[in-house]
Amino acid sequence: MGNSWRETLDGGDVLLIDGGMGTELQRRGVPMDKVAWSGAAVLTHPDIVRETHEDYIRAGAKVIITNTFGSTRQMLEPAGYGDQVEAVHRGAVKLARQACDNVAEHSVAVAGSISTEPPGFDRDAFLSPEKELEAYREAAGLLADAGVDLIALEMINETNHASRALQAALETELPVWLGVGCKKTNDGRIVSFDHTDMELATLLDALIPMGPTVVNIMHSEIGAIPQAIELVRERWSGPIGVYPESGYFTKPNWNFVDVIPPADLVTEALGWAAAGVRLLGGCCGTSPDHIKALHAAMPELEAARSA
């Protein structure tokens, strides 16, 4: 069914991934848990999870990301799902594979999402370092055993928790996508999305040497992305991806306010492609309509990439 994601990147072409998952589930009526956000949706609303994957595939995505962003033990256990961590991860991969089987007319890879987010997005609620590492190892191992094609680390915003998650992901020996989040300060600095005292450059310098396969700028403010691309390019010669957020978060829900129109996302993406970006998609707030617009503009994006 066409080129794999690796062949697309190896051939110098632009790889289209999916858009926001958790926020799209919320948009479709799935309640977000105060502790685990969308982590339990695989158990409570499996049909909507599968249908969302299917809509992204129909829109043109060649990589879909499992609904496991909020599914590590450190998020699920405090939410009351500690005995279902394995079921959630295996179920998420199964639903993604079913979506591929149901509607894919081209090769679609399944990426297993892992975040370093603590329960309830409360920075004081992290597990001990040892237990946290084991939680990441558990998640990565389950995703790998269930058959994902790669691991996508998402919302990586600092170094300590991130290094544990990256270590666990790399231990699977699958390709690992490192997804960093950033924003622009009033004085023009590009900093972590959640830690304004941490420069994005510091984050990249700590994690890139560990050996990811791809570096993605994800869940980031669109205005910060051009400078962020340059910071990554200064440190990384491999594939770079961009999948931004649009709107804002008020625990536990996403606010779909001033979400970038699909046509405007395409305009921005043309500039990112011209700057060397190889993977494109969307994060929180974006929808299948955004991916459909990027897919329709693929000839222009490829032209910008090769200009």
Buried (B, 14 or more C-beta within 10 A) or exposed (E): EEBBBBEBBEEEBBBBBBBBBBBBBBBBEBBBBBBBBBBBBBBBBBEBBBBBBBBBBBBBBBBBBBBBBBBBBBBBBBBEBEEBBBBBBBBBBBBBBBBBEEBBEEBBBBBBBBBBBBBBBEEEBBBEEEEBBBBBBBBBBBBBEBEBBBBBBBBBBBBEBBBBBBBBBBBBEBBBBBBBBBBBEEEEBBBBBBBEEBBBBBBBEBBBEBEBBBBBBBBBBBEBBBBBBEBBBEEBEEBBBBBBBBBBBEEBEBEBEEBBEBEBBBEBBBEBBBBEBBBBBBBBBBBBBBBBBBBBBBEBBBEBBEE
